[in-house]
Amino acid sequence: MEKVYIEVMCPICGKMMGKINVHKVSTDKAAKSKYYHVFRKTVNYLDYLDTVWDESKDFWGIVRDATGGKGKGFPIVGYLRSPEDNKELFEKWKKQILQGIKWVLKRKWLNKEEILKLIE
């Protein structure tokens, strides 16, 4: 695959989000703009927080083919199920989750006992 779109799961709302990963560097500014900015859109985040968390998901990210033309969409070509599927991206994803937990604990919106109760 020349171009793939990798999405990772938000640990709070379960929404998949990501960006186009273009492996070949292009000097065409119009092409870069098309692939890097096509996914920016406004959404109501509260709608995602109202959805029920699906604990049956066995993946933390998905891989889509981004070579299709207009109207072809981005078909799913793979799933990121283990840290070894993309070690660098997994470490960044994990770091963000841990930073989020630290941020909430620091402000005393949650306490350690609540988190430990949940994971036991």
BELSUL-V746278 format. One record per residue. N is the residue number from 1. RES is the residue in one small letter. SS is DSSP state (~ for helix, > for strand, _ for the rest). D_FIRST is the distance of its C-alpha to the first C-alpha in Angstrom with 2 decimals. Layout:
n;res;ss;d_first
N;RES;SS;D_FIRST
N;RES;SS;D_FIRST
This chain:
n;res;ss;d_first
1;m;_;0.00
2;e;_;3.77
3;k;>;5.69
4;v;>;6.79
5;y;>;10.48
6;i;>;12.31
7;e;>;15.84
8;v;>;18.71
9;m;>;21.99
10;c;_;25.15
11;p;_;27.79
12;i;_;30.51
13;c;_;29.47
14;g;_;26.44
15;k;_;24.47
16;m;>;20.73
17;m;>;19.87
18;g;>;17.26
19;k;>;15.60
20;i;>;12.56
21;n;>;10.87
22;v;>;10.10
23;h;_;9.17
24;k;_;11.00
25;v;_;14.59
26;s;_;16.00
27;t;_;19.77
28;d;_;19.88
29;k;~;21.60
30;a;~;21.21
31;a;~;17.39
32;k;~;17.54
33;s;~;20.14
34;k;~;18.22
35;y;~;15.20
36;y;~;17.40
37;h;~;20.46
38;v;_;19.59
39;f;_;19.95
40;r;_;23.42
41;k;_;25.98
42;t;_;29.29
43;v;_;29.76
44;n;_;32.83
45;y;~;32.06
46;l;~;35.19
47;d;~;33.73
48;y;~;31.08
49;l;~;33.87
50;d;_;35.80
51;t;_;33.21
52;v;_;33.86
53;w;_;31.66
54;d;_;29.77
55;e;_;30.36
56;s;_;28.75
57;k;_;25.15
58;d;_;23.78
59;f;_;20.72
60;w;_;20.64
61;g;>;17.26
62;i;>;14.44
63;v;>;10.68
64;r;>;9.82
65;d;>;7.17
66;a;_;8.52
67;t;_;7.88
68;g;_;11.01
69;g;_;14.32
70;k;_;17.58
71;g;_;18.81
72;k;_;15.73
73;g;_;15.23
74;f;_;12.40
75;p;_;12.27
76;i;>;12.24
77;v;>;9.75
78;g;>;11.56
79;y;>;14.65
80;l;>;15.92
81;r;_;19.19
82;s;_;20.50
83;p;~;20.79
84;e;~;19.01
85;d;~;15.65
86;n;_;15.50
87;k;~;18.93
88;e;~;19.07
89;l;~;18.14
90;f;~;20.47
91;e;~;23.27
92;k;~;23.07
93;w;~;23.11
94;k;~;26.01
95;k;~;27.85
96;q;~;27.79
97;i;~;29.24
98;l;~;31.94
99;q;~;32.79
100;g;~;33.22
101;i;~;35.56
102;k;~;37.48
103;w;~;37.85
104;v;~;39.31
105;l;~;41.59
106;k;~;42.88
107;r;_;44.06
108;k;_;45.64
109;w;_;43.93
110;l;_;43.11
111;n;_;44.79
112;k;~;43.71
113;e;~;45.74
114;e;~;43.81
115;i;~;40.48
116;l;~;41.94
117;k;~;43.49
118;l;~;40.15
119;i;~;38.33
120;e;_;41.25
